[in-house]
Amino acid sequence: MRTHKCGELDTQQLGETVEICGWVHRRRDHGGVIFIDLRDRAGLVQVVVDPDTADTFATAESVRSEYVLRISGLVRSRPSGTVNANMRSGAIEILAKEIEVLNESETPPFPVESEIEVNEELRLRYRYIDLRRVAMQEKMKVRRDVTRVLRNFLDDNEFFEIETPYLTKATPEGARDYIVPSRTHENAFFALPQSPQLYKQILMVAGMDRYYQVVRCFRDEDLRADRQPEFTQLDIETSFMTEDEIMVIMEEMIRQLFAKVINVALPAEFPRMTYQEAIARYGIDRPDLRIPLELVDIADLLTTVDSKIFSGPANDPKSRIVAMRVPNGGKVLTRKAIDELTKFVGIYGAKGLAYIKVNALPDLSACDVNDRQAAVEEALQSPIVKSLPWNVLMEILARTHVAEGDLIFFGADKAHVVNEAMGALRVKLGHDLNLLEGEWKPVWVVDFPMFDWDEKAGRYNAIHHPFTAPSCSVEELVANPGAALSRAYDLVLNGTEVGGGSIRINRSAMQQTVLGILGIGEEEAQEKFGFLLEALKYGAPPHGGLAFGLDRLVMLMTGSTSIRDVIAFPKTQSAACPLVNAPAVVTDAQLKELGIRLIKPAGKEKA
């Protein structure tokens, strides 16, 4: 139906008669001459309709935005002074000879030709309109390019692309499973995979050596900007490679990806940081290294101070006290702004947000010992200054390396509260105050703990998943599970975890030991993981791998703020699809066929 795409026309076609198809992006009537900007996936081209062609002109007068047209016309140069250098077709236009209306369009619920902000619920309800917008089509193009480059790299490095099942068995991997009832097996259910973790390990036992898959995964969990109930990951597994070797080859893949798709040169070597260092310096295990703010431990300075706000946590081994310097913060952050930040950290459980404004650096060189407290209090502005001795305040200033005009924020509470609240505050201030240094900062986070202790449940949980190998022996693991480190590694980019993996357990005895520590007894282990435990007995090679969040990578590479913007048909924050109104009820006949009876929630029964 067409000889060319709209956005691909340029001066090479001058003098040719071409046929194009697309949507009316914009229609303008200029004193008897009608201009139509016609749009397809490749871009825009300007069409001129002269009143000398009466039938064609009459058709052009009738068309409106988003009509679908087929146009035949002559490619000619634009008049002097009207060239659009921002478009490939900006130096030419098409003088229309014939216009065929392939389909009309009602007025769209929002304008396609404009990049104005549109309510997300409306965008998802009419996603087919939203996807016509240039910005969205560019994001889909980047996504296409990303998967192509990744596949090419892995193919070149002798990885096999192998599909694994979507209908599988429910296993405890951290999030809730989506359950699928089986019609042919009464009272039995499949589960949609949270990841192909167990299958890819079995592929290594099967001798596949190097595997990858661009795969859909499903997790029934609370949503946020970088989470969806169904998402896409690049899943990778290898045999006979150490974690260092895996990280090196994956670094090269990510470097090539950024260079080829968005022309960005990432560092020749990605830095590595232990989990403990990341938590100590940034309060989070996925630090944004573009932000220069750091947490500084000061609990040892405050064990004997009179203020219970500080001395209590300072003497509690499960608590933490940190200080964070904000350069020039004393000048740019008003009291109102500090009050807003206090509310912000409250979201993470912090009871308050103590601060000190450094109006001047205290000069104690000429002070008598008895005058030093007053001199320090005069230089610093804060409600807490009078409750802390001058020597403690001076040491805090020294440790945080403050300058005149800076501000220091404090966190004092249970360690997890301090880490979450101050870590989030660090990120917020970094963005709000434009403190970011550099555009791209990757980092590997390594040496994660194997387990964390769940006080409420009274048991250990796996930090990553139950199949991650520890860096110690079975005997050492049993003797002190809480001290064990895992052979896990996460790739973090600009504060977003884009990939994570580990060396896996390849011996049945170690796997059963880990499951036992997690409270999964031998009978339950056989029921849920018997197929894996059995496979590990048949010469399972040392193996490991990782998975990259494809949606998160594309989100970062396109400068989007949510993965919903880089998924063609995403779910809302409530895990619903406004386009097709899913999830939806099913018929009684379908339920009966599956042997399922619905129970109405309490309070919903009919009167």
C-alpha positions as CSV (number, residue, x, y, z in Angstrom):
1,M,0.0,0.0,0.0
2,R,3.0,2.3,0.3
3,T,6.3,2.9,-1.4
4,H,8.0,4.7,1.5
5,K,7.5,5.3,5.3
6,C,6.8,8.9,6.2
7,G,9.8,9.5,8.4
8,E,12.3,8.0,6.0
9,L,11.7,10.4,3.1
10,D,14.4,13.0,2.4
11,T,16.1,14.9,-0.5
12,Q,17.0,11.6,-2.1
13,Q,13.4,11.2,-3.3
14,L,13.2,14.7,-4.8
15,G,11.1,14.6,-8.0
16,E,9.7,11.1,-7.3
17,T,6.0,10.2,-6.9
18,V,5.6,8.3,-3.7
19,E,2.8,6.6,-1.8
20,I,2.6,6.8,2.0
21,C,0.2,5.7,4.7
22,G,-0.2,7.0,8.3
23,W,-2.2,9.0,10.8
24,V,-3.0,12.7,10.6
25,H,-0.7,14.2,13.2
26,R,-1.8,17.7,12.5
27,R,-3.9,19.5,9.9
28,R,-3.5,23.3,9.2
29,D,-5.4,25.4,6.7
30,H,-3.3,28.4,5.6
31,G,-5.3,30.7,3.3
32,G,-6.6,28.1,0.9
33,V,-3.6,25.7,1.1
34,I,-4.0,22.8,3.5
35,F,-1.0,21.3,5.3
36,I,-1.2,17.8,6.7
37,D,1.6,16.3,8.9
38,L,1.3,12.6,8.3
39,R,2.8,10.2,10.9
40,D,3.8,6.6,11.0
41,R,6.3,4.7,13.2
42,A,9.2,6.1,11.3
43,G,8.3,9.7,11.9
44,L,6.6,12.7,10.2
45,V,6.4,14.2,6.7
46,Q,4.6,17.4,5.6
47,V,2.0,17.0,2.9
48,V,0.7,20.1,0.9
49,V,-2.7,20.0,-0.6
50,D,-3.3,22.6,-3.4
51,P,-6.9,23.7,-4.2
52,D,-6.1,23.1,-7.9
53,T,-6.8,19.4,-7.2
54,A,-10.5,19.8,-6.3
55,D,-11.4,16.3,-5.2
56,T,-8.1,15.8,-3.3
57,F,-8.6,19.2,-1.6
58,A,-12.2,18.4,-0.6
59,T,-11.0,15.2,1.0
60,A,-8.2,17.1,2.9
61,E,-10.8,19.6,4.2
62,S,-12.8,16.7,5.7
63,V,-10.0,14.9,7.6
64,R,-9.3,15.4,11.3
65,S,-6.6,14.3,13.8
66,E,-5.9,10.6,13.8
67,Y,-7.7,9.8,10.5
68,V,-5.8,7.1,8.7
69,L,-4.8,8.2,5.2
70,R,-3.1,6.9,2.1
71,I,-1.5,9.7,0.1
72,S,0.1,9.7,-3.4
73,G,2.1,12.8,-4.3
74,L,5.3,14.4,-5.7
75,V,8.3,14.9,-3.4
76,R,9.6,18.5,-3.7
77,S,11.9,20.9,-1.8
78,R,10.3,23.1,0.9
79,P,10.3,26.8,0.2
80,S,13.3,28.8,1.5
81,G,13.0,29.6,5.2
82,T,10.6,26.7,6.0
83,V,13.1,23.9,6.3
84,N,12.9,22.0,9.6
85,A,16.4,20.8,10.6
86,N,15.0,18.6,13.4
87,M,13.3,16.2,11.0
88,R,14.8,13.8,8.5
89,S,12.0,14.9,6.1
90,G,12.4,18.5,7.1
91,A,13.9,19.7,3.8
92,I,11.1,18.2,1.6
93,E,7.3,18.1,1.4
94,I,4.8,16.1,-0.6
95,L,2.5,17.8,-3.1
96,A,-0.6,15.6,-2.8
97,K,-2.2,14.2,-5.9
98,E,-4.6,11.7,-4.3
99,I,-5.8,11.2,-0.8
100,E,-7.7,8.1,0.3
101,V,-9.3,7.9,3.8
102,L,-8.5,4.4,5.0
103,N,-10.4,5.1,8.3
104,E,-11.9,7.9,10.3
105,S,-11.2,8.6,13.9
106,E,-13.3,10.0,16.8
107,T,-11.6,12.8,18.8
108,P,-9.0,11.0,20.9
109,P,-9.3,11.2,24.7
110,F,-6.1,13.1,24.8
111,P,-4.0,14.7,22.0
112,V,-1.4,12.5,20.4
113,E,0.5,15.3,18.8
114,S,1.1,17.0,22.2
115,E,3.5,15.8,25.0
116,I,1.3,17.3,27.7
117,E,1.0,15.4,31.0
118,V,-2.0,13.0,30.9
119,N,-3.5,11.1,33.8
120,E,-1.9,7.7,33.9
121,E,-5.2,5.8,34.4
122,L,-6.5,7.5,31.2
123,R,-3.3,6.7,29.3
124,L,-3.5,3.0,30.3
125,R,-7.3,2.9,29.5
126,Y,-6.5,4.1,26.0
127,R,-3.0,2.6,25.7
128,Y,-3.3,2.2,21.9
129,I,-3.6,6.0,21.7
130,D,-0.8,6.6,24.2
131,L,1.5,4.3,22.3
132,R,1.1,6.4,19.1
133,R,2.9,9.3,20.9
134,V,6.4,9.9,19.6
135,A,8.0,9.6,23.1
136,M,6.3,6.2,23.7
137,Q,7.3,4.9,20.3
138,E,10.9,6.0,21.0
139,K,10.9,4.0,24.2
140,M,9.5,0.9,22.5
141,K,12.3,1.3,19.9
142,V,15.0,1.4,22.7
143,R,13.4,-1.7,24.2
144,R,13.7,-3.5,20.9
145,D,17.3,-2.4,20.5
146,V,18.2,-3.5,24.0
147,T,16.9,-7.0,23.6
148,R,18.6,-7.3,20.2
149,V,22.0,-6.2,21.5
150,L,21.8,-8.4,24.6
151,R,20.8,-11.4,22.5
152,N,23.7,-10.8,20.0
153,F,26.2,-10.5,22.8
154,L,25.1,-13.7,24.5
155,D,24.9,-15.6,21.2
156,D,28.5,-14.5,20.3
157,N,29.6,-15.8,23.7
158,E,28.1,-19.3,23.2
159,F,25.0,-19.0,25.3
160,F,22.0,-21.1,24.3
161,E,18.6,-19.4,24.4
162,I,16.3,-22.0,26.0
163,E,12.7,-21.6,27.0
164,T,11.4,-22.8,30.4
165,P,7.7,-23.5,31.4
166,Y,5.2,-20.9,32.5
167,L,3.1,-23.5,34.2
168,T,5.2,-24.8,37.1
169,K,5.1,-25.6,40.8
170,A,4.7,-23.2,43.6
171,T,8.0,-22.8,45.6
172,P,8.9,-20.3,48.4
173,E,11.1,-17.8,46.7
174,G,10.3,-14.5,48.6
175,A,7.1,-13.2,47.0
176,R,3.6,-14.7,46.7
177,D,2.9,-16.9,43.7
178,Y,0.2,-16.5,41.1
179,I,-1.8,-19.7,41.2
180,V,-3.4,-21.4,38.2
181,P,-6.0,-24.1,38.8
182,S,-5.7,-27.3,36.8
183,R,-8.8,-28.7,35.1
184,T,-7.2,-32.1,34.4
185,H,-5.8,-32.6,37.9
186,E,-8.5,-32.3,40.5
187,N,-7.7,-30.0,43.5
188,A,-4.2,-29.3,42.1
189,F,-2.6,-26.1,41.0
190,F,0.1,-24.7,38.8
191,A,2.1,-21.6,39.7
192,L,3.4,-18.9,37.4
193,P,7.2,-18.7,37.8
194,Q,8.7,-15.9,39.9
195,S,11.8,-16.7,37.9
196,P,13.1,-19.7,36.1
197,Q,15.6,-20.3,38.9
198,L,15.2,-24.0,39.4
199,Y,14.8,-24.8,35.7
200,K,18.0,-23.0,34.8
201,Q,19.9,-24.9,37.5
202,I,18.6,-28.1,36.2
203,L,19.8,-27.0,32.7
204,M,23.3,-26.7,34.2
205,V,23.0,-30.2,35.6
206,A,21.9,-31.3,32.1
207,G,25.2,-30.0,30.7
208,M,23.9,-27.0,28.8
209,D,26.9,-25.0,30.1
210,R,25.6,-21.5,29.2
211,Y,21.9,-20.6,29.1
212,Y,19.9,-17.4,28.7
213,Q,16.3,-16.4,28.2
214,V,14.4,-13.2,27.8
215,V,11.5,-14.3,30.0
216,R,8.3,-13.2,31.6
217,C,8.2,-13.5,35.4
218,F,5.3,-13.2,37.8
219,R,5.2,-12.0,41.4
220,D,2.1,-11.2,43.5
221,E,3.7,-8.4,45.6
222,D,3.1,-4.8,46.5
223,L,3.9,-2.5,43.6
224,R,6.0,0.6,43.2
225,A,7.6,2.5,40.3
226,D,10.1,-0.3,39.4
227,R,7.8,-3.3,40.1
228,Q,5.1,-5.0,38.1
229,P,3.1,-8.2,38.8
230,E,4.5,-9.5,35.5
231,F,7.8,-8.3,34.2
232,T,10.6,-9.2,31.9
233,Q,14.1,-10.3,32.9
234,L,17.2,-11.4,31.0
235,D,17.9,-14.7,32.8
236,I,21.4,-16.1,32.6
237,E,23.2,-19.2,34.0
238,T,26.7,-20.6,33.5
239,S,28.7,-23.7,34.5
240,F,32.4,-23.8,35.6
241,M,32.7,-20.0,36.2
242,T,33.5,-18.2,39.4
243,E,31.6,-15.1,40.5
244,D,34.5,-12.9,39.4
245,E,34.4,-14.4,35.9
246,I,30.6,-14.0,35.7
247,M,30.8,-10.4,36.8
248,V,33.6,-9.6,34.2
249,I,31.6,-11.0,31.3
250,M,28.4,-9.3,32.4
251,E,30.2,-6.0,32.8
252,E,31.3,-6.2,29.2
253,M,27.7,-7.0,28.1
254,I,26.3,-4.0,29.9
255,R,29.1,-1.7,28.5
256,Q,28.3,-2.8,25.0
257,L,24.6,-2.4,25.6
258,F,25.0,1.3,26.7
259,A,27.5,2.1,23.9
260,K,25.4,0.6,21.1
261,V,22.0,1.7,22.2
262,I,22.4,5.1,23.7
263,N,26.0,5.9,22.9
264,V,27.1,6.0,26.5
265,A,30.6,4.9,27.6
266,L,30.4,3.2,31.0
267,P,33.6,2.8,33.1
268,A,36.2,0.2,31.9
269,E,35.8,-1.5,35.2
270,F,32.9,-1.3,37.6
271,P,33.8,-0.7,41.2
272,R,32.9,-3.3,43.8
273,M,31.6,-2.7,47.3
274,T,30.6,-5.0,50.1
275,Y,27.1,-5.1,51.5
276,Q,28.4,-4.0,54.9
277,E,30.2,-1.0,53.4
278,A,27.1,0.0,51.3
279,I,24.9,-0.1,54.4
280,A,27.4,1.8,56.6
281,R,28.0,4.6,54.1
282,Y,24.6,4.9,52.4
283,G,22.1,3.0,54.5
284,I,21.0,0.9,51.5
285,D,22.4,-2.0,49.5
286,R,21.7,-0.3,46.2
287,P,23.5,3.0,46.6
288,D,23.3,5.8,44.1
289,L,27.0,6.8,43.8
290,R,26.2,10.0,41.9
291,I,25.1,11.5,45.3
292,P,28.1,12.6,47.3
293,L,26.3,12.5,50.7
294,E,27.4,9.8,53.2
295,L,26.4,8.5,56.6
296,V,29.0,8.8,59.3
297,D,28.7,6.7,62.5
298,I,29.0,8.7,65.7
299,A,27.4,6.4,68.4
300,D,30.7,6.0,70.2
301,L,30.8,9.8,70.9
302,L,27.4,9.8,72.5
303,T,27.3,7.0,75.0
304,T,27.6,9.3,78.1
305,V,25.8,12.4,76.9
306,D,22.8,13.7,79.0
307,S,20.4,13.6,76.0
308,K,18.4,10.3,76.1
309,I,17.6,10.8,72.4
310,F,21.2,10.0,71.7
311,S,22.6,8.1,74.7
312,G,19.8,5.5,74.5
313,P,20.5,4.3,70.9
314,A,24.3,4.8,71.5
315,N,24.2,2.1,74.2
316,D,21.9,-0.2,72.3
317,P,23.8,-2.8,70.1
318,K,20.7,-3.0,67.8
319,S,20.6,0.7,67.2
320,R,22.6,3.1,65.2
321,I,23.4,6.9,65.3
322,V,24.7,8.6,62.1
323,A,25.4,12.1,60.9
324,M,25.1,13.3,57.3
325,R,26.6,16.5,56.1
326,V,24.7,18.5,53.5
327,P,27.0,20.9,51.7
328,N,25.6,24.5,51.8
329,G,22.5,23.0,53.4
330,G,22.4,25.6,56.2
331,K,21.9,28.3,53.6
332,V,19.5,26.6,51.2
333,L,17.3,24.6,53.6
334,T,14.7,26.7,55.5
335,R,13.0,25.7,58.7
336,K,9.9,24.9,56.7
337,A,11.9,22.7,54.4
338,I,13.5,20.9,57.4
339,D,10.0,20.4,58.8
340,E,8.9,18.8,55.5
341,L,12.0,16.5,55.6
342,T,11.1,15.5,59.1
343,K,7.7,14.3,57.9
344,F,9.4,12.5,55.0
345,V,11.7,10.4,57.3
346,G,8.6,9.7,59.4
347,I,7.4,7.5,56.5
348,Y,10.3,5.2,57.3
349,G,9.6,5.0,61.0
350,A,11.9,7.8,62.2
351,K,10.6,9.7,65.3
352,G,12.2,12.9,64.3
353,L,15.1,14.6,62.4
354,A,17.7,16.4,64.5
355,Y,20.0,18.9,62.7
356,I,22.7,21.4,63.2
357,K,23.3,24.4,60.9
358,V,26.9,25.4,60.8
359,N,26.7,29.2,60.7
360,A,30.5,29.4,61.4
361,L,33.3,27.0,62.2
362,P,34.0,27.4,65.9
363,D,37.5,28.9,66.6
364,L,38.6,27.7,70.1
365,S,42.2,28.6,69.8
366,A,41.8,31.8,71.9
367,C,39.1,30.4,74.2
368,D,39.5,29.6,77.8
369,V,38.3,26.0,78.6
370,N,35.3,27.5,80.4
371,D,34.3,29.5,77.3
372,R,34.4,26.7,74.8
373,Q,30.9,25.5,75.2
374,A,29.5,29.0,74.6
375,A,31.8,29.6,71.6
376,V,30.6,26.3,70.0
377,E,26.9,27.1,70.7
378,E,27.3,30.6,69.2
379,A,28.7,29.1,65.9
380,L,26.1,26.4,65.6
381,Q,22.3,26.7,65.2
382,S,20.1,23.9,66.5
383,P,17.8,22.9,69.3
384,I,20.2,20.0,70.2
385,V,23.4,22.0,70.6
386,K,22.9,22.9,74.3
387,S,22.4,19.2,75.2
388,L,25.8,18.1,73.7
389,P,29.2,18.9,75.2
390,W,31.5,21.1,73.1
391,N,34.1,18.4,72.6
392,V,31.5,16.0,71.3
393,L,30.2,18.7,68.9
394,M,33.7,19.5,67.7
395,E,34.4,15.8,67.0
396,I,31.1,15.5,65.0
397,L,32.2,18.5,62.9
398,A,35.6,16.9,62.3
399,R,34.2,13.5,61.3
400,T,31.7,15.0,58.9
401,H,34.3,17.4,57.4
402,V,31.9,20.3,57.5
403,A,32.4,23.8,56.1
404,E,30.8,27.1,57.0
405,G,27.2,27.1,55.7
406,D,26.8,23.3,55.8
407,L,24.0,21.5,57.6
408,I,24.2,18.1,59.5
409,F,21.3,15.8,59.8
410,F,21.2,13.1,62.4
411,G,19.5,9.7,62.6
412,A,19.3,7.9,66.0
413,D,17.1,4.8,66.3
414,K,17.0,1.1,65.6
415,A,19.5,0.3,62.9
416,H,17.0,-0.7,60.3
417,V,15.0,2.5,60.9
418,V,18.1,4.7,60.6
419,N,19.3,3.0,57.5
420,E,16.0,3.2,55.7
421,A,15.1,6.8,56.8
422,M,18.6,8.3,56.3
423,G,19.2,6.3,53.1
424,A,16.0,7.7,51.7
425,L,16.7,11.2,52.9
426,R,20.1,11.0,51.2
427,V,18.5,10.2,47.9
428,K,15.8,12.9,48.2
429,L,18.3,15.6,49.1
430,G,20.7,14.5,46.3
431,H,17.9,15.0,43.7
432,D,16.2,18.0,45.3
433,L,19.4,20.0,45.7
434,N,20.9,18.9,42.4
435,L,23.9,17.3,44.0
436,L,24.3,14.5,41.5
437,E,27.9,14.1,40.2
438,G,28.2,12.3,36.9
439,E,25.5,10.8,34.8
440,W,26.1,7.0,35.2
441,K,27.6,5.3,38.2
442,P,27.5,1.4,38.2
443,V,28.7,-0.6,41.2
444,W,28.7,-4.3,42.1
445,V,27.5,-5.0,45.7
446,V,29.0,-8.2,47.0
447,D,29.4,-10.3,50.2
448,F,25.8,-10.2,51.2
449,P,24.7,-12.0,54.4
450,M,23.2,-15.4,53.7
451,F,20.3,-14.9,56.1
452,D,18.5,-12.3,58.1
453,W,16.7,-13.0,61.3
454,D,12.9,-12.5,61.5
455,E,12.2,-11.6,65.1
456,K,8.4,-12.0,64.7
457,A,8.5,-15.4,63.1
458,G,11.5,-16.5,65.1
459,R,13.4,-17.9,62.1
460,Y,15.9,-17.1,59.4
461,N,15.0,-15.8,55.9
462,A,17.2,-16.1,52.8
463,I,18.5,-12.6,51.8
464,H,18.4,-13.7,48.1
465,H,16.9,-17.1,47.7
466,P,17.4,-20.6,49.2
467,F,19.7,-21.8,46.4
468,T,22.4,-19.2,46.9
469,A,25.7,-20.8,47.9
470,P,27.4,-19.7,51.1
471,S,31.1,-18.8,51.2
472,C,31.7,-21.2,54.1
473,S,31.5,-25.0,54.8
474,V,28.5,-26.9,56.0
475,E,30.0,-27.1,59.4
476,E,30.6,-23.4,59.7
477,L,27.2,-22.6,58.4
478,V,25.5,-24.8,61.0
479,A,27.6,-23.4,63.8
480,N,26.8,-19.8,63.1
481,P,24.2,-19.1,60.3
482,G,23.9,-15.4,61.2
483,A,27.5,-14.8,60.4
484,A,27.6,-16.6,57.1
485,L,28.2,-14.6,53.9
486,S,26.8,-15.6,50.5
487,R,28.5,-15.8,47.1
488,A,25.9,-13.3,45.8
489,Y,26.4,-10.1,43.7
490,D,24.0,-7.3,42.6
491,L,24.7,-4.8,39.9
492,V,23.4,-1.4,40.9
493,L,23.1,1.5,38.5
494,N,22.3,5.0,39.7
495,G,20.6,3.6,42.8
496,T,18.5,1.0,41.0
497,E,19.3,-2.7,41.2
498,V,19.4,-3.7,37.6
499,G,20.7,-7.2,38.0
500,G,21.3,-9.8,40.8
501,G,22.7,-13.3,41.0
502,S,24.9,-15.7,42.8
503,I,26.9,-18.9,42.7
504,R,24.4,-21.7,43.3
505,I,24.5,-24.6,45.7
506,N,25.6,-27.6,43.6
507,R,25.7,-30.3,46.4
508,S,22.7,-31.9,47.8
509,A,24.0,-31.9,51.4
510,M,24.6,-28.2,51.4
511,Q,21.2,-27.5,49.9
512,Q,19.5,-29.6,52.5
513,T,21.4,-27.8,55.2
514,V,20.4,-24.4,54.0
515,L,16.7,-25.4,53.7
516,G,16.9,-26.8,57.2
517,I,18.2,-23.4,58.6
518,L,15.3,-21.7,56.8
519,G,12.9,-24.0,58.7
520,I,12.1,-26.2,55.8
521,G,12.2,-29.8,57.1
522,E,13.3,-32.8,55.1
523,E,9.7,-33.9,54.3
524,E,8.7,-30.4,53.1
525,A,12.0,-30.0,51.2
526,Q,11.3,-33.3,49.3
527,E,7.7,-32.2,48.6
528,K,8.7,-28.7,47.2
529,F,12.3,-29.2,45.9
530,G,12.7,-33.0,45.6
531,F,13.3,-32.8,41.9
532,L,16.2,-30.3,42.5
533,L,17.7,-32.2,45.4
534,E,17.6,-35.4,43.3
535,A,19.2,-33.6,40.3
536,L,22.1,-32.4,42.5
537,K,23.0,-36.0,43.3
538,Y,23.8,-36.7,39.6
539,G,27.0,-34.8,39.0
540,A,25.8,-31.2,39.2
541,P,28.6,-28.9,38.1
542,P,29.6,-25.7,39.9
543,H,27.3,-23.1,38.4
544,G,26.0,-19.6,38.9
545,G,24.3,-16.8,37.1
546,L,22.2,-13.8,37.4
547,A,19.1,-12.0,36.1
548,F,18.8,-8.5,34.7
549,G,15.6,-6.5,35.0
550,L,15.0,-5.7,31.4
551,D,12.2,-3.2,32.2
552,R,14.5,-1.4,34.7
553,L,17.4,-1.2,32.3
554,V,15.1,0.3,29.6
555,M,13.6,2.7,32.2
556,L,17.0,4.0,33.1
557,M,18.3,4.2,29.5
558,T,15.2,6.2,28.4
559,G,15.2,8.5,31.4
560,S,11.7,7.3,32.5
561,T,10.6,7.4,36.1
562,S,8.5,4.2,36.0
563,I,8.8,0.8,34.3
564,R,5.2,1.3,33.3
565,D,6.4,3.7,30.7
566,V,8.6,1.1,29.0
567,I,6.1,-1.8,29.0
568,A,3.6,-1.9,26.2
569,F,0.7,-3.0,28.4
570,P,1.5,-2.6,32.1
571,K,-0.7,-2.9,35.1
572,T,-1.6,-0.1,37.4
573,Q,-0.4,0.4,41.0
574,S,-3.4,-1.9,42.1
575,A,-2.2,-4.6,39.6
576,A,-5.1,-4.0,37.2
577,C,-5.3,-3.5,33.5
578,P,-7.7,-0.7,32.6
579,L,-7.5,-1.5,28.9
580,V,-9.2,-4.9,29.1
581,N,-10.6,-4.5,32.6
582,A,-8.5,-7.4,34.1
583,P,-8.7,-9.1,36.5
584,A,-12.4,-10.0,35.9
585,V,-15.0,-12.4,37.2
586,V,-15.4,-15.8,35.4
587,T,-18.6,-17.7,34.9
588,D,-20.1,-20.2,37.3
589,A,-19.6,-22.9,34.6
590,Q,-15.9,-22.3,34.5
591,L,-15.6,-22.4,38.2
592,K,-17.6,-25.6,38.4
593,E,-15.3,-27.2,35.7
594,L,-12.3,-26.4,37.9
595,G,-13.9,-27.6,41.1
596,I,-13.7,-24.1,42.7
597,R,-16.4,-22.5,44.9
598,L,-16.1,-18.8,45.8
599,I,-16.5,-17.6,49.4
600,K,-17.7,-14.0,49.7
601,P,-15.6,-11.8,52.0
602,A,-17.1,-11.1,55.4
603,G,-19.6,-8.3,55.4
604,K,-20.4,-8.8,51.7
605,E,-23.2,-11.3,52.0
606,K,-26.6,-10.3,50.6
607,A,-29.1,-9.2,53.2
